[in-house]
Amino acid sequence: MKLKDSCVVITGASSGIGHEFVKLLLDRGANVLGAYFPGEQCDIAHANFIGFPVDLSTRQGVDSLFEKALKHFEAIDVFIANAGMAYYEKINQADWNHLSDIIDINVKSVMYSAMKMKELYSSKPFHFMATSSIMSYWPLPGYALYSGTKAAVKTFTEGLQMEWEKEQHLHVVFPVATKTRFFQTAGQPHESWMVQSPGHVAEIMLRGLESNKKHIYPSPLFQLCYRFAPWALSFYRKREIKLLRNYYK
Ligand SMILES: NC(=O)c1ccc[n+]([C@@H]2O[C@H](COP(=O)([O-])OP(=O)(O)OC[C@H]3O[C@@H](n4cnc5c(N)ncnc54)[C@H](OP(=O)(O)O)[C@@H]3O)[C@@H](O)[C@H]2O)c1
């Protein structure tokens, strides 16, 4: 797709991958509406950028983002559901609210946004991109809940792809560990392995969007290991199991 003069909505725009992606979209000549969590600062100042603080973990929040977008744009050409969060934890108790908090933003908000795009544009062309994670198919200890939410995003988008029209493009992204404040928010005390920069991940997402790629894998190294050297990944996983056990002794 051509991004010049297109209208793009992206969530999680104030930090990490989303923030880098906004800059690339603006460089390509797109008009961007970037949503970010209320109270955050979004430092992007550009004639083609509008920032919108909104909590996307509620139906009202997502509805108001669409209202805002349709006030400013004739149509939404691309919706990028990127906002998300994780908990790093060993699950020892049943906590309904804790569960709801992560599912609301990582799953419901993404699914509802995709459903809204379809409702709005029926059989007209558009793009919908969702940020999943490699943990959607290769979970790590400490991230059982998070992995479950990202697996839901993965299979939901794959299912929708079979239902939507040919020109309604779905893209799902599978980043590996990325150097953002993600791990700090999650509460992981140690460094991860195979860490990429958010700029790199955003660049690969941009290329995937422009070339209509369905599945976007920012780390070829991880893909290589997954297929040809699973022992290397098992080794890493064992280290992660040990670390989690030590924290929760
Ligand atoms: N970093 C990684 O290692 C990694 C790996 C695989 C996938 N991902 C996924 O990549 C996406 C972007 O994450 P990132 O790494 O760029 O981390 P990040 O810098 O923490 O960005 C996530 C963004 O989502 C926003 N957000 C969270 N809850 C929200 C809510 N209820 N309403 C509105 N905005 C909300 C955050 O705002 P606040 O910070 O203000 O809450 C933040 O700006 C996420 O979906 C994440 O799961 C990240």
PDBQT file of the ligand as one rigid body, heavy atoms in Angstrom, charges set to zero:
ROOT
HETATM    1  N1  LIG A 301       8.830  -4.740  24.198  1.00  0.00    +0.000 N 
HETATM    2  C1  LIG A 301       8.740  -6.050  23.939  1.00  0.00    +0.000 C 
HETATM    3  O1  LIG A 301       9.623  -6.842  24.294  1.00  0.00    +0.000 OA
HETATM    4  C2  LIG A 301       7.555  -6.593  23.168  1.00  0.00    +0.000 A 
HETATM    5  C3  LIG A 301       7.665  -7.864  22.597  1.00  0.00    +0.000 A 
HETATM    6  C4  LIG A 301       6.582  -8.384  21.896  1.00  0.00    +0.000 A 
HETATM    7  C5  LIG A 301       5.425  -7.639  21.754  1.00  0.00    +0.000 A 
HETATM    8  N2  LIG A 301       5.352  -6.396  22.319  1.00  0.00    +0.000 N 
HETATM    9  C6  LIG A 301       4.094  -5.652  22.172  1.00  0.00    +0.000 C 
HETATM   10  O2  LIG A 301       4.361  -4.451  21.480  1.00  0.00    +0.000 OA
HETATM   11  C7  LIG A 301       3.375  -3.481  21.799  1.00  0.00    +0.000 C 
HETATM   12  C8  LIG A 301       4.059  -2.171  22.125  1.00  0.00    +0.000 C 
HETATM   13  O3  LIG A 301       4.814  -2.347  23.326  1.00  0.00    +0.000 OA
HETATM   14  P1  LIG A 301       6.201  -1.599  23.587  1.00  0.00    +0.000 P 
HETATM   15  O4  LIG A 301       7.238  -2.619  23.657  1.00  0.00    +0.000 OA
HETATM   16  O5  LIG A 301       6.375  -0.479  22.647  1.00  0.00    +0.000 OA
HETATM   17  O6  LIG A 301       5.996  -1.113  25.096  1.00  0.00    +0.000 OA
HETATM   18  P2  LIG A 301       5.561   0.298  25.685  1.00  0.00    +0.000 P 
HETATM   19  O7  LIG A 301       6.594   1.312  25.395  1.00  0.00    +0.000 OA
HETATM   20  O8  LIG A 301       5.183   0.035  27.088  1.00  0.00    +0.000 OA
HETATM   21  O9  LIG A 301       4.272   0.662  24.815  1.00  0.00    +0.000 OA
HETATM   22  C9  LIG A 301       2.982   0.166  25.083  1.00  0.00    +0.000 C 
HETATM   23  C10 LIG A 301       2.043   1.322  24.988  1.00  0.00    +0.000 C 
HETATM   24  O10 LIG A 301       0.684   0.891  25.202  1.00  0.00    +0.000 OA
HETATM   25  C11 LIG A 301       0.074   1.835  26.045  1.00  0.00    +0.000 C 
HETATM   26  N3  LIG A 301      -1.054   1.329  26.820  1.00  0.00    +0.000 N 
HETATM   27  C12 LIG A 301      -1.062   0.314  27.722  1.00  0.00    +0.000 A 
HETATM   28  N4  LIG A 301      -2.271   0.195  28.275  1.00  0.00    +0.000 NA
HETATM   29  C13 LIG A 301      -3.051   1.150  27.701  1.00  0.00    +0.000 A 
HETATM   30  C14 LIG A 301      -4.412   1.533  27.848  1.00  0.00    +0.000 A 
HETATM   31  N5  LIG A 301      -5.225   0.921  28.710  1.00  0.00    +0.000 N 
HETATM   32  N6  LIG A 301      -4.884   2.550  27.090  1.00  0.00    +0.000 NA
HETATM   33  C15 LIG A 301      -4.078   3.211  26.226  1.00  0.00    +0.000 A 
HETATM   34  N7  LIG A 301      -2.787   2.895  26.041  1.00  0.00    +0.000 NA
HETATM   35  C16 LIG A 301      -2.284   1.876  26.772  1.00  0.00    +0.000 A 
HETATM   36  C17 LIG A 301       1.187   2.209  27.002  1.00  0.00    +0.000 C 
HETATM   37  O11 LIG A 301       0.877   3.378  27.716  1.00  0.00    +0.000 OA
HETATM   38  P3  LIG A 301       1.363   3.455  29.262  1.00  0.00    +0.000 P 
HETATM   39  O12 LIG A 301       2.796   3.034  29.280  1.00  0.00    +0.000 OA
HETATM   40  O13 LIG A 301       1.139   4.837  29.658  1.00  0.00    +0.000 OA
HETATM   41  O14 LIG A 301       0.489   2.486  30.008  1.00  0.00    +0.000 OA
HETATM   42  C18 LIG A 301       2.352   2.348  26.068  1.00  0.00    +0.000 C 
HETATM   43  O15 LIG A 301       2.412   3.631  25.480  1.00  0.00    +0.000 OA
HETATM   44  C19 LIG A 301       2.566  -4.070  22.967  1.00  0.00    +0.000 C 
HETATM   45  O16 LIG A 301       1.353  -4.600  22.464  1.00  0.00    +0.000 OA
HETATM   46  C20 LIG A 301       3.459  -5.187  23.472  1.00  0.00    +0.000 C 
HETATM   47  O17 LIG A 301       2.726  -6.225  24.078  1.00  0.00    +0.000 OA
HETATM   48  C21 LIG A 301       6.393  -5.844  23.009  1.00  0.00    +0.000 A 
ENDROOT
TORSDOF 0
